[in-house]
């Protein structure tokens, strides 16, 4: 279901799939300046895994992407965009909230501190490409997936990041997968599904 989310003076293009009245996930997309949007194939795989588990899903375009107004704000505005998306999900009555993000979307999630978030899933957080130094320890469980051949999110960079975000974090490394999960979408779907706590 297409939605418009009010984000201060902006509006964000969104899509909401209402399944559960109590549990839901907001999923964030890759870097806007490199063609990332809410219809990205990896985002769609993540969304499908949560739908199969019965979650309500909310995907949206960051400011300046698709029909969302505004322009790219180098991460700061995009973190605020996520906050508005979370508030919209809560307005639907959802109380058990997950965040899931891919690439730049994972960076945004890692910089979001919200006490109303129950758990986070980072898919290929680009620790070799973007600065995560301001990402602080989270108050909720954090899990991650990356590929062994991912040049933007290599396991040797993601492992210490995850330990900093959550000492109890779980990291799944998919052998042979690159940043785009080319040829690995079915395996990614199964991996994400295994990490979802219902």
N, C-alpha and C positions, 0 to 999 in steps of 0.2 A: 504494500500500500504506500503510494507516494505521499510524502509529507513535506511541509515547510516548517522549519524550526526557527523561531525568533531568537536571534543571538545579538542582543543589544540593538544596535542600529542596522544589523545585517540580518539576512535570512539564509538558512542553510537547507539545501536540497537533501532530503532523506528518504529512506525506504524502511518501513516498519512491517515486520511479519509477526502478527499476534498469534502466538500459540499458547504460552503459559500465562496465567494471570498473576503469577508470583515471582517467576525467575526469568531473567533476561540478560542479554549481552549487547554492549555497544562495540562495534568493530571499526577500527580506523585503518585508513588506506595509505599506500606508499606516497612518496614525495610528489607534491603538486607540480614542481618544476621539471619533473622527469616523466610526466604523463600519468601520474598516479590518480586514481579516482575510486569511488565506491564499487565500481563494476570490475575492478581488477580481478583477474582469474584466481589469484591466491586468496584474495578477500572472499571471493565466491565460494572457494573450497572451505574456508574457515566457517563462513556463514552456514553452508550446508551441513557441516558437522554438528553445529549447535542446534540447527533445526531438527536434525535427526534425533537429538537428545531431548527434544521437546521445549527448547528455550524460545522465548520471544526474542527476535533479533532486530537491532537498529543499525543500519549502515547509513553513512552520510558523507557528503562532499565537504571538505574543508573550504573555507572562504576562498573565493576566486576560482573554484573548480566547478565545472558543469554549470548548473543553474544557481549555485550559491553566489551571493553577492560579495563584494569586497575584493581584496587581493592578498596574495601570499604575505605572511608577516614573520617569516623566518623562525617559526616555531612558537613564538609567544602567543600570537593570536590564535594559532591552531590549538594550543592547550586550552584557551578559553572556549573555543568552539566545542571541544570535547566536554567541557563542563556543562554547556547548554544542552548538548545531546543527552548527557546523563540526567539532567534535570527533567528533560522531556520523557525519558524512559520512566523515571520515578512518578511523573504525573499520570502515567497509565496504570499506576498501582503496583508496579514491580518493586519488590523489596529485596530480593536476592539478586545482586547485580555483579556481573562479570565484565571485565574489559579484555578485549583481544585486539592486537594490532600487528600489522605486517610492515616491516622495514621502517620507513619514517613514522608510520603509525605506531610502531612499537616504541620509538623514541618519545613520541607525544605521551603515550601511556606511562612510560617510565618517569616522566616529569609531572605526573598528576598525583597529588596527594588528596584523596577523598576518603573520609571515614565510612562512607556509605558503600564502598566497593568491597565485595567479599573475596574476590580473587582476580588475578591477572594472568593473561597468556601473551607472551611475546614471541612472535614468529620472525626469525631473522632480524633481531635488533642490530642495526648497522654500526656496531661498536668500532669498526675500523674506518668508518666514513664520517661519522658524526660524533660530537663531543657529548659524552654522558657524564661529565664530571659533576654536574649539578643534580644528578639523579640521586635521591636519598633513599635510605632503607624504607621499605614499605611496611604498612601495618597489616597487610593481608598476604596470603600465600601467592607466590609468583612462580610460574613455570615457563619454560621456553623451548623452542624448537629451532634448529638451524641445520644447514647442510655441511657436510665435511668439506665440500669444495666451494663454499660461499666466501667470496673474496671481501664482501662488505660486512659480513657477520661471521668471521671465522671462529671456530670453537675456542681457540686460544685467547681471543678477545672477549667472547661472550661469557666464558666460564667465570672470570673474576668479576665481571659486571653483575652476573646473577648472584654471586656470593655477597656482593655489596648490597643488592636490593633485598635479598632474603637469604639468610644463612641456611634455611631448610629448602631452598629452591631445587627444582628438578630441571635438568637440561637434557633434552633428547637430541642426539646428533644423527641425522639421516645420512648414511654412508653413500657417497656418490652424488648427492644433490647439490645444485648450485643455488644462487640467490633467488632464482626465478622458479625453482622446482620443476624445471623442464623434464618431462617424462616421469615425474614423481608425484603427480597430483593425487593419485589414488592412495599412495603410501602416506602422503601428507594428511589426507582426509582421515585415514585410519589412526594416524599418530595423534592428531588433534582430538579425535573422538576419545581415544584412550585417556587423554589428559583432562577431559571435561568431567568435573565432579557434579553429579546430579543429585 
